[in-house]
Amino acid sequence: MPLREVIKLPHPTLRRKAHKVDTFDRDLQKLVKDMIETMRDEPGVGLAAPQVNISQRLIVVEYPEDDSIEDAPTKVYVVANPEFSSMSDEKVMGVEGCLSVPNLFGDVERAQAVTVTGQNQQGKDITINASGWLARIFQHEVDHLNGVLFVDRAEKLYRPEELNEEVQPE
């Protein structure tokens, strides 16, 4: 699969609301495969279609099924038209970075848990319950679909050299 270029700020596609996915055809399947390969190559834990200059409501996420176990197997989530059907009232602060905003990190408050609804890459309805870092990743990627970047939500921004060595950004 070919890798896609990850666009960077100030590219205008990053600031637009993406269009709904309504066709689950061969082209979409190719885009999903390309996005997964690109996400892994960068390397990242999530990627939204606008980050590869495709204005569609599509995200891919790869994260360990059990992040409490070292070297736990990862699971790939593909979600078209993701929405949050619920978000916890409990908020947590965490350090985020972004493939489209290189060399910058920020403290971002997010819901501790979310329920994501949407369609899989075949167009079938899915529901994902996520908490902790997985919930943070979903919120970060869905923000991309709405033209919002982590820098818009960050309480404080850092250059990599300013980060405490103990902090592990997503």
TORFI-723373 format. One record per atom (N, C-alpha, C): x, z, y; atom name. Coordinates in steps of 0.1 Angstrom, whole numbers, plus 2048, in hexadecimal, padded with zeros to 3 digits. Last residue first. Layout:
<east->X&up->Z&north->Y&atom->CA>
...
***
This chain:
<east->80B&up->8EC&north->86E&atom->N>
<east->804&up->8E4&north->864&atom->CA>
<east->80A&up->8D6&north->864&atom->C>
<east->828&up->900&north->873&atom->N>
<east->81D&up->8F9&north->878&atom->CA>
<east->818&up->8F0&north->86D&atom->C>
<east->833&up->91F&north->86D&atom->N>
<east->833&up->912&north->866&atom->CA>
<east->827&up->90A&north->86A&atom->C>
<east->849&up->936&north->87B&atom->N>
<east->83C&up->92F&north->87C&atom->CA>
<east->83D&up->922&north->875&atom->C>
<east->863&up->93F&north->87A&atom->N>
<east->859&up->944&north->870&atom->CA>
<east->84C&up->93D&north->870&atom->C>
<east->870&up->936&north->890&atom->N>
<east->873&up->930&north->883&atom->CA>
<east->86A&up->934&north->878&atom->C>
<east->85C&up->92F&north->8AB&atom->N>
<east->862&up->93A&north->8A3&atom->CA>
<east->865&up->934&north->896&atom->C>
<east->861&up->913&north->8C0&atom->N>
<east->859&up->91A&north->8B5&atom->CA>
<east->862&up->924&north->8AE&atom->C>
<east->871&up->905&north->8D0&atom->N>
<east->86C&up->911&north->8D6&atom->CA>
<east->864&up->919&north->8CB&atom->C>
<east->877&up->8ED&north->8C4&atom->N>
<east->882&up->8F7&north->8C6&atom->CA>
<east->87D&up->905&north->8CB&atom->C>
<east->85F&up->8DF&north->8C7&atom->N>
<east->863&up->8E4&north->8BA&atom->CA>
<east->86E&up->8EF&north->8BB&atom->C>
<east->84C&up->8EB&north->8E3&atom->N>
<east->855&up->8E1&north->8DD&atom->CA>
<east->85B&up->8E7&north->8D0&atom->C>
<east->82A&up->8F6&north->8E6&atom->N>
<east->838&up->8F8&north->8E3&atom->CA>
<east->840&up->8EC&north->8E0&atom->C>
<east->80E&up->902&north->8F8&atom->N>
<east->815&up->8F8&north->8F2&atom->CA>
<east->824&up->8FB&north->8F1&atom->C>
<east->7F1&up->916&north->8F5&atom->N>
<east->7FF&up->915&north->8FA&atom->CA>
<east->805&up->90A&north->8F2&atom->C>
<east->7D8&up->910&north->8EE&atom->N>
<east->7D9&up->91A&north->8F8&atom->CA>
<east->7E7&up->91A&north->8FE&atom->C>
<east->7CA&up->8F0&north->8E7&atom->N>
<east->7D5&up->8F9&north->8E6&atom->CA>
<east->7D5&up->903&north->8F1&atom->C>
<east->7B9&up->8DB&north->8E9&atom->N>
<east->7B3&up->8E8&north->8E5&atom->CA>
<east->7BE&up->8F3&north->8E6&atom->C>
<east->7C7&up->8C5&north->8F0&atom->N>
<east->7BC&up->8C8&north->8F8&atom->CA>
<east->7B6&up->8D6&north->8F5&atom->C>
<east->7D9&up->8C3&north->8DB&atom->N>
<east->7DF&up->8C8&north->8E8&atom->CA>
<east->7D3&up->8CB&north->8F2&atom->C>
<east->7CB&up->8B9&north->8C6&atom->N>
<east->7CD&up->8C7&north->8C6&atom->CA>
<east->7D3&up->8CC&north->8D4&atom->C>
<east->7B2&up->8A2&north->8D5&atom->N>
<east->7BF&up->8A5&north->8CE&atom->CA>
<east->7C2&up->8B4&north->8CF&atom->C>
<east->796&up->88E&north->8D1&atom->N>
<east->79B&up->89B&north->8D5&atom->CA>
<east->7A8&up->89D&north->8CE&atom->C>
<east->786&up->879&north->8C9&atom->N>
<east->790&up->877&north->8D4&atom->CA>
<east->796&up->883&north->8D9&atom->C>
<east->779&up->87D&north->8B2&atom->N>
<east->771&up->87F&north->8BF&atom->CA>
<east->77A&up->87E&north->8CB&atom->C>
<east->78A&up->87C&north->89E&atom->N>
<east->77F&up->872&north->89E&atom->CA>
<east->777&up->873&north->8AB&atom->C>
<east->79B&up->892&north->8A3&atom->N>
<east->7A0&up->884&north->8A5&atom->CA>
<east->795&up->87A&north->8A6&atom->C>
<east->78A&up->8A6&north->899&atom->N>
<east->78C&up->8A5&north->8A7&atom->CA>
<east->791&up->897&north->8AB&atom->C>
<east->78E&up->8A3&north->87E&atom->N>
<east->781&up->89F&north->884&atom->CA>
<east->782&up->89E&north->893&atom->C>
<east->7A8&up->8AE&north->87C&atom->N>
<east->7A6&up->89F&north->879&atom->CA>
<east->799&up->89B&north->87F&atom->C>
<east->7A4&up->8C9&north->883&atom->N>
<east->7AE&up->8C1&north->88A&atom->CA>
<east->7AB&up->8B2&north->888&atom->C>
<east->792&up->8D0&north->86F&atom->N>
<east->78E&up->8D1&north->87D&atom->CA>
<east->797&up->8C8&north->886&atom->C>
<east->7A2&up->8CD&north->858&atom->N>
<east->795&up->8C5&north->85A&atom->CA>
<east->791&up->8C5&north->868&atom->C>
<east->7B6&up->8E0&north->85D&atom->N>
<east->7B9&up->8D2&north->85C&atom->CA>
<east->7AD&up->8C9&north->85E&atom->C>
<east->7A7&up->8F8&north->85D&atom->N>
<east->7AE&up->8F4&north->869&atom->CA>
<east->7B1&up->8E5&north->869&atom->C>
<east->79F&up->8F9&north->842&atom->N>
<east->795&up->8F8&north->84C&atom->CA>
<east->79B&up->8F3&north->859&atom->C>
<east->7B9&up->8FC&north->837&atom->N>
<east->7B1&up->8F0&north->834&atom->CA>
<east->7A6&up->8EE&north->83E&atom->C>
<east->7C0&up->915&north->840&atom->N>
<east->7C7&up->909&north->845&atom->CA>
<east->7BF&up->8FD&north->842&atom->C>
<east->7A0&up->924&north->83C&atom->N>
<east->7AE&up->926&north->83F&atom->CA>
<east->7B4&up->919&north->845&atom->C>
<east->789&up->910&north->829&atom->N>
<east->78C&up->91C&north->831&atom->CA>
<east->79B&up->91C&north->833&atom->C>
<east->76D&up->8FB&north->821&atom->N>
<east->77C&up->8FD&north->823&atom->CA>
<east->77E&up->909&north->82C&atom->C>
<east->759&up->8E8&north->80E&atom->N>
<east->75A&up->8F5&north->814&atom->CA>
<east->769&up->8F8&north->815&atom->C>
<east->74A&up->8C9&north->810&atom->N>
<east->757&up->8D0&north->80E&atom->CA>
<east->757&up->8DD&north->815&atom->C>
<east->735&up->8B1&north->803&atom->N>
<east->736&up->8BD&north->80B&atom->CA>
<east->743&up->8C4&north->807&atom->C>
<east->72B&up->88E&north->804&atom->N>
<east->733&up->899&north->7FF&atom->CA>
<east->732&up->8A5&north->808&atom->C>
<east->71A&up->870&north->7FA&atom->N>
<east->71A&up->87C&north->802&atom->CA>
<east->723&up->887&north->7FC&atom->C>
<east->72D&up->852&north->7F5&atom->N>
<east->724&up->85D&north->7EF&atom->CA>
<east->726&up->869&north->7F8&atom->C>
<east->73E&up->83E&north->7FD&atom->N>
<east->732&up->840&north->804&atom->CA>
<east->728&up->84A&north->7FF&atom->C>
<east->757&up->83D&north->7F2&atom->N>
<east->74D&up->834&north->7EC&atom->CA>
<east->73F&up->835&north->7F3&atom->C>
<east->765&up->851&north->7FF&atom->N>
<east->768&up->843&north->801&atom->CA>
<east->75F&up->839&north->7FB&atom->C>
<east->74A&up->868&north->808&atom->N>
<east->757&up->865&north->802&atom->CA>
<east->75A&up->856&north->804&atom->C>
<east->73B&up->874&north->826&atom->N>
<east->73B&up->86C&north->81A&atom->CA>
<east->749&up->86A&north->815&atom->C>
<east->732&up->895&north->830&atom->N>
<east->736&up->887&north->833&atom->CA>
<east->734&up->87F&north->826&atom->C>
<east->739&up->8B6&north->83C&atom->N>
<east->731&up->8AD&north->834&atom->CA>
<east->735&up->89F&north->839&atom->C>
<east->74A&up->8D5&north->839&atom->N>
<east->74B&up->8C7&north->83E&atom->CA>
<east->741&up->8BE&north->835&atom->C>
<east->74A&up->8F4&north->845&atom->N>
<east->744&up->8EC&north->83A&atom->CA>
<east->743&up->8DE&north->840&atom->C>
<east->765&up->90B&north->84B&atom->N>
<east->75C&up->900&north->84F&atom->CA>
<east->756&up->8FA&north->843&atom->C>
<east->776&up->928&north->859&atom->N>
<east->770&up->921&north->84D&atom->CA>
<east->766&up->916&north->853&atom->C>
<east->782&up->92F&north->871&atom->N>
<east->788&up->933&north->864&atom->CA>
<east->783&up->92B&north->858&atom->C>
<east->784&up->919&north->88C&atom->N>
<east->77C&up->921&north->883&atom->CA>
<east->783&up->923&north->876&atom->C>
<east->7A1&up->91D&north->8A1&atom->N>
<east->798&up->915&north->899&atom->CA>
<east->78F&up->91F&north->891&atom->C>
<east->7B8&up->91B&north->8BC&atom->N>
<east->7AE&up->923&north->8B5&atom->CA>
<east->7A4&up->91A&north->8AE&atom->C>
<east->7DA&up->912&north->8BC&atom->N>
<east->7CC&up->90D&north->8BD&atom->CA>
<east->7C3&up->917&north->8B5&atom->C>
<east->7F8&up->90E&north->8CB&atom->N>
<east->7F0&up->918&north->8C5&atom->CA>
<east->7E1&up->914&north->8C7&atom->C>
<east->80B&up->8F0&north->8C3&atom->N>
<east->803&up->8F8&north->8CB&atom->CA>
<east->7FB&up->903&north->8C4&atom->C>
<east->827&up->8D9&north->8C7&atom->N>
<east->81E&up->8E1&north->8BF&atom->CA>
<east->816&up->8EA&north->8C8&atom->C>
<east->838&up->8BA&north->8C8&atom->N>
<east->830&up->8C4&north->8CF&atom->CA>
<east->827&up->8CC&north->8C5&atom->C>
<east->843&up->8A4&north->8BB&atom->N>
<east->84C&up->8AD&north->8C2&atom->CA>
<east->844&up->8B7&north->8CC&atom->C>
<east->828&up->88C&north->8BE&atom->N>
<east->835&up->891&north->8B9&atom->CA>
<east->83C&up->89B&north->8C2&atom->C>
<east->80B&up->887&north->8B9&atom->N>
<east->811&up->88E&north->8C5&atom->CA>
<east->81E&up->894&north->8C0&atom->C>
<east->803&up->87C&north->8A2&atom->N>
<east->801&up->874&north->8AE&atom->CA>
<east->807&up->87A&north->8BB&atom->C>
<east->807&up->891&north->890&atom->N>
<east->80F&up->885&north->88E&atom->CA>
<east->80E&up->87B&north->89B&atom->C>
<east->808&up->8B2&north->89D&atom->N>
<east->800&up->8A5&north->89A&atom->CA>
<east->80A&up->899&north->899&atom->C>
<east->804&up->8D5&north->898&atom->N>
<east->80B&up->8C9&north->89C&atom->CA>
<east->803&up->8BD&north->899&atom->C>
<east->7FA&up->8F7&north->89D&atom->N>
<east->7F8&up->8E9&north->899&atom->CA>
<east->802&up->8E0&north->89F&atom->C>
<east->7F7&up->919&north->895&atom->N>
<east->800&up->90F&north->89B&atom->CA>
<east->7FD&up->901&north->895&atom->C>
<east->7D9&up->92B&north->89A&atom->N>
<east->7E4&up->926&north->892&atom->CA>
<east->7EB&up->91B&north->89A&atom->C>
<east->7C0&up->944&north->89A&atom->N>
<east->7CA&up->93D&north->8A2&atom->CA>
<east->7D5&up->937&north->898&atom->C>
<east->79E&up->944&north->890&atom->N>
<east->7AC&up->947&north->88D&atom->CA>
<east->7B5&up->93E&north->895&atom->C>
<east->77D&up->951&north->890&atom->N>
<east->787&up->948&north->895&atom->CA>
<east->795&up->94D&north->892&atom->C>
<east->75E&up->954&north->881&atom->N>
<east->76B&up->95A&north->882&atom->CA>
<east->775&up->94F&north->886&atom->C>
<east->748&up->945&north->87E&atom->N>
<east->749&up->94C&north->88B&atom->CA>
<east->757&up->951&north->88D&atom->C>
<east->74D&up->926&north->86D&atom->N>
<east->74C&up->935&north->86D&atom->CA>
<east->74E&up->93A&north->87C&atom->C>
<east->737&up->90B&north->86D&atom->N>
<east->744&up->910&north->870&atom->CA>
<east->743&up->91F&north->872&atom->C>
<east->725&up->8F1&north->85C&atom->N>
<east->727&up->8FF&north->860&atom->CA>
<east->735&up->902&north->864&atom->C>
<east->727&up->8D6&north->85C&atom->N>
<east->719&up->8DC&north->85A&atom->CA>
<east->719&up->8EB&north->85D&atom->C>
<east->73A&up->8C0&north->86D&atom->N>
<east->73A&up->8CE&north->868&atom->CA>
<east->72B&up->8D3&north->868&atom->C>
<east->740&up->89F&north->85F&atom->N>
<east->73A&up->8A8&north->869&atom->CA>
<east->73B&up->8B6&north->864&atom->C>
<east->74F&up->87F&north->859&atom->N>
<east->74F&up->88E&north->857&atom->CA>
<east->748&up->895&north->863&atom->C>
<east->750&up->863&north->852&atom->N>
<east->745&up->869&north->85A&atom->CA>
<east->744&up->878&north->859&atom->C>
<east->761&up->867&north->834&atom->N>
<east->75C&up->85E&north->83E&atom->CA>
<east->751&up->865&north->845&atom->C>
<east->77C&up->876&north->825&atom->N>
<east->76F&up->879&north->82B&atom->CA>
<east->76C&up->86F&north->836&atom->C>
<east->78F&up->880&north->80B&atom->N>
<east->78C&up->874&north->813&atom->CA>
<east->77E&up->876&north->818&atom->C>
<east->7A8&up->896&north->801&atom->N>
<east->79A&up->895&north->805&atom->CA>
<east->799&up->888&north->80E&atom->C>
<east->7BC&up->89E&north->7E6&atom->N>
<east->7BA&up->894&north->7F1&atom->CA>
<east->7AB&up->894&north->7F4&atom->C>
<east->7CE&up->8BB&north->7DE&atom->N>
<east->7C2&up->8B3&north->7DD&atom->CA>
<east->7C0&up->8AA&north->7E9&atom->C>
<east->7EC&up->8C5&north->7CD&atom->N>
<east->7E4&up->8C2&north->7D9&atom->CA>
<east->7D8&up->8BA&north->7D5&atom->C>
<east->7F6&up->8E1&north->7B9&atom->N>
<east->7F2&up->8D3&north->7BA&atom->CA>
<east->7EA&up->8D1&north->7C7&atom->C>
<east->80D&up->8F9&north->7C6&atom->N>
<east->800&up->8F6&north->7C0&atom->CA>
<east->7FD&up->8E7&north->7C2&atom->C>
<east->825&up->903&north->7CF&atom->N>
<east->825&up->8F6&north->7C8&atom->CA>
<east->818&up->8F4&north->7C1&atom->C>
<east->819&up->924&north->7CF&atom->N>
<east->824&up->91B&north->7D3&atom->CA>
<east->824&up->90F&north->7CA&atom->C>
<east->7F9&up->92D&north->7D6&atom->N>
<east->802&up->92B&north->7CB&atom->CA>
<east->80C&up->920&north->7D0&atom->C>
<east->7E7&up->92D&north->7EB&atom->N>
<east->7EE&up->93A&north->7E8&atom->CA>
<east->7F8&up->939&north->7DD&atom->C>
<east->7DA&up->916&north->7ED&atom->N>
<east->7E6&up->917&north->7F5&atom->CA>
<east->7ED&up->925&north->7F4&atom->C>
<east->7CD&up->902&north->7D7&atom->N>
<east->7CE&up->911&north->7D8&atom->CA>
<east->7DB&up->913&north->7E0&atom->C>
<east->7CF&up->8E7&north->7DC&atom->N>
<east->7C2&up->8ED&north->7D8&atom->CA>
<east->7C2&up->8FC&north->7D9&atom->C>
<east->7E1&up->8DD&north->7F8&atom->N>
<east->7E1&up->8E3&north->7EB&atom->CA>
<east->7D3&up->8E9&north->7E8&atom->C>
<east->7D6&up->8BE&north->807&atom->N>
<east->7DA&up->8CC&north->809&atom->CA>
<east->7D9&up->8D2&north->7FB&atom->C>
<east->7CF&up->8A3&north->81B&atom->N>
<east->7D5&up->8A7&north->80E&atom->CA>
<east->7DB&up->8B5&north->810&atom->C>
<east->7B6&up->88E&north->829&atom->N>
<east->7BD&up->89B&north->829&atom->CA>
<east->7C3&up->89E&north->81B&atom->C>
<east->7AA&up->875&north->83E&atom->N>
<east->7AF&up->879&north->831&atom->CA>
<east->7B7&up->886&north->833&atom->C>
<east->78C&up->869&north->84E&atom->N>
<east->798&up->871&north->84E&atom->CA>
<east->79D&up->872&north->83F&atom->C>
<east->779&up->855&north->864&atom->N>
<east->77F&up->856&north->856&atom->CA>
<east->78B&up->85F&north->857&atom->C>
<east->769&up->844&north->878&atom->N>
<east->768&up->852&north->875&atom->CA>
<east->76C&up->854&north->866&atom->C>
<east->77F&up->82C&north->888&atom->N>
<east->774&up->830&north->87E&atom->CA>
<east->775&up->83E&north->87B&atom->C>
<east->792&up->81B&north->897&atom->N>
<east->788&up->824&north->89D&atom->CA>
<east->77C&up->825&north->893&atom->C>
<east->7B3&up->81B&north->88F&atom->N>
<east->7A6&up->816&north->88A&atom->CA>
<east->79B&up->820&north->88E&atom->C>
<east->7CD&up->824&north->894&atom->N>
<east->7C7&up->81B&north->89D&atom->CA>
<east->7BA&up->814&north->898&atom->C>
<east->7D3&up->839&north->886&atom->N>
<east->7D9&up->82C&north->882&atom->CA>
<east->7D2&up->821&north->889&atom->C>
<east->7C4&up->84C&north->891&atom->N>
<east->7D3&up->84E&north->892&atom->CA>
<east->7DA&up->842&north->88D&atom->C>
<east->7AA&up->846&north->88A&atom->N>
<east->7AF&up->843&north->898&atom->CA>
<east->7BE&up->844&north->899&atom->C>
<east->7AA&up->851&north->86F&atom->N>
<east->7AB&up->843&north->872&atom->CA>
<east->7AF&up->83F&north->880&atom->C>
<east->7BE&up->86E&north->86B&atom->N>
<east->7B1&up->868&north->86F&atom->CA>
<east->7B4&up->85A&north->873&atom->C>
<east->7CE&up->883&north->854&atom->N>
<east->7CF&up->877&north->85C&atom->CA>
<east->7C1&up->872&north->85F&atom->C>
<east->7E1&up->89E&north->848&atom->N>
<east->7D5&up->898&north->84B&atom->CA>
<east->7D7&up->88C&north->854&atom->C>
<east->7FA&up->8A7&north->844&atom->N>
<east->7F0&up->8AC&north->83A&atom->CA>
<east->7E2&up->8A6&north->83D&atom->C>
<east->817&up->891&north->844&atom->N>
<east->80D&up->899&north->84A&atom->CA>
<east->804&up->89F&north->83F&atom->C>
<east->839&up->885&north->848&atom->N>
<east->82E&up->889&north->840&atom->CA>
<east->824&up->892&north->848&atom->C>
<east->82E&up->869&north->842&atom->N>
<east->831&up->86E&north->84F&atom->CA>
<east->83A&up->87B&north->84F&atom->C>
<east->826&up->862&north->828&atom->N>
<east->833&up->85D&north->82D&atom->CA>
<east->837&up->864&north->83A&atom->C>
<east->80C&up->86D&north->827&atom->N>
<east->817&up->872&north->81E&atom->CA>
<east->825&up->86E&north->823&atom->C>
<east->7FF&up->85C&north->839&atom->N>
<east->7FF&up->86B&north->83B&atom->CA>
<east->80A&up->871&north->833&atom->C>
<east->803&up->843&north->82C&atom->N>
<east->808&up->846&north->83A&atom->CA>
<east->809&up->855&north->83C&atom->C>
<east->7F3&up->847&north->815&atom->N>
<east->802&up->844&north->814&atom->CA>
<east->809&up->847&north->822&atom->C>
<east->7DA&up->84B&north->821&atom->N>
<east->7E0&up->855&north->818&atom->CA>
<east->7EF&up->853&north->817&atom->C>
<east->7D7&up->832&north->82E&atom->N>
<east->7D7&up->83F&north->836&atom->CA>
<east->7DD&up->84A&north->82E&atom->C>
<east->7D6&up->820&north->819&atom->N>
<east->7E0&up->81F&north->823&atom->CA>
<east->7E2&up->82C&north->82B&atom->C>
<east->7BE&up->829&north->80C&atom->N>
<east->7CB&up->829&north->805&atom->CA>
<east->7D7&up->828&north->80F&atom->C>
<east->7AB&up->824&north->821&atom->N>
<east->7AD&up->831&north->81C&atom->CA>
<east->7BB&up->832&north->815&atom->C>
<east->7AE&up->808&north->824&atom->N>
<east->7B1&up->811&north->82F&atom->CA>
<east->7B4&up->81F&north->82A&atom->C>
<east->7A4&up->800&north->80B&atom->N>
<east->7B2&up->7FD&north->80F&atom->CA>
<east->7B7&up->806&north->81A&atom->C>
<east->78A&up->808&north->80E&atom->N>
<east->792&up->80D&north->803&atom->CA>
<east->7A1&up->80B&north->806&atom->C>
<east->781&up->7F8&north->823&atom->N>
<east->782&up->806&north->825&atom->CA>
<east->78B&up->80D&north->81A&atom->C>
<east->783&up->7DF&north->817&atom->N>
<east->78B&up->7E1&north->822&atom->CA>
<east->78C&up->7F0&north->825&atom->C>
<east->76F&up->7E1&north->803&atom->N>
<east->77D&up->7E0&north->7FF&atom->CA>
<east->786&up->7E3&north->80B&atom->C>
<east->757&up->7F8&north->812&atom->N>
<east->75B&up->7EC&north->80B&atom->CA>
<east->76A&up->7EC&north->808&atom->C>
<east->741&up->806&north->81F&atom->N>
<east->74A&up->80C&north->816&atom->CA>
<east->74F&up->801&north->80D&atom->C>
<east->736&up->808&north->840&atom->N>
<east->739&up->7FF&north->835&atom->CA>
<east->744&up->804&north->82C&atom->C>
<east->735&up->81A&north->853&atom->N>
<east->728&up->817&north->84D&atom->CA>
<east->72A&up->80D&north->842&atom->C>
<east->743&up->833&north->866&atom->N>
<east->745&up->82A&north->85A&atom->CA>
<east->738&up->827&north->854&atom->C>
<east->73F&up->835&north->889&atom->N>
<east->73B&up->839&north->87C&atom->CA>
<east->73F&up->82E&north->871&atom->C>
<east->75C&up->834&north->89F&atom->N>
<east->74F&up->82F&north->89A&atom->CA>
<east->74C&up->833&north->88C&atom->C>
<east->76A&up->84E&north->8B3&atom->N>
<east->76B&up->844&north->8A9&atom->CA>
<east->75D&up->840&north->8A4&atom->C>
<east->770&up->852&north->8D5&atom->N>
<east->768&up->857&north->8CA&atom->CA>
<east->767&up->84B&north->8C0&atom->C>
<east->792&up->850&north->8E1&atom->N>
<east->785&up->84B&north->8DF&atom->CA>
<east->77D&up->851&north->8D4&atom->C>
<east->7AC&up->858&north->8E2&atom->N>
<east->7A3&up->85F&north->8EB&atom->CA>
<east->795&up->85A&north->8EA&atom->C>
<east->7BB&up->847&north->8D2&atom->N>
<east->7BB&up->856&north->8CF&atom->CA>
<east->7B1&up->85E&north->8D7&atom->C>
<east->7BA&up->82F&north->8DE&atom->N>
<east->7B2&up->831&north->8D3&atom->CA>
<east->7B1&up->840&north->8CF&atom->C>
<east->7CE&up->82F&north->8F3&atom->N>
<east->7C0&up->832&north->8F6&atom->CA>
<east->7B7&up->834&north->8EA&atom->C>
<east->7ED&up->841&north->8F0&atom->N>
<east->7E5&up->836&north->8EB&atom->CA>
<east->7D6&up->839&north->8ED&atom->C>
<east->801&up->852&north->8FB&atom->N>
<east->7F4&up->852&north->901&atom->CA>
<east->7EB&up->846&north->8FC&atom->C>
<east->801&up->860&north->8DA&atom->N>
<east->7FC&up->861&north->8E8&atom->CA>
<east->805&up->859&north->8F1&atom->C>
<east->806&up->847&north->8C1&atom->N>
<east->809&up->853&north->8C8&atom->CA>
<east->803&up->853&north->8D5&atom->C>
<east->7FD&up->83B&north->8A0&atom->N>
<east->7FE&up->83A&north->8AE&atom->CA>
<east->800&up->847&north->8B5&atom->C>
<east->80D&up->833&north->883&atom->N>
<east->806&up->83F&north->88A&atom->CA>
<east->808&up->83D&north->899&atom->C>
<east->80A&up->816&north->871&atom->N>
<east->811&up->81D&north->87D&atom->CA>
<east->808&up->828&north->882&atom->C>
<east->807&up->818&north->84E&atom->N>
<east->801&up->815&north->85B&atom->CA>
<east->809&up->81C&north->866&atom->C>
<east->816&up->80A&north->831&atom->N>
<east->814&up->815&north->83A&atom->CA>
<east->80F&up->810&north->847&atom->C>
<east->805&up->7F8&north->816&atom->N>
<east->80D&up->7F8&north->822&atom->CA>
<east->80B&up->805&north->82B&atom->C>
<east->808&up->800&north->7F4&atom->N>
<east->800&up->800&north->800&atom->CA>
<east->809&up->800&north->80C&atom->C>
***
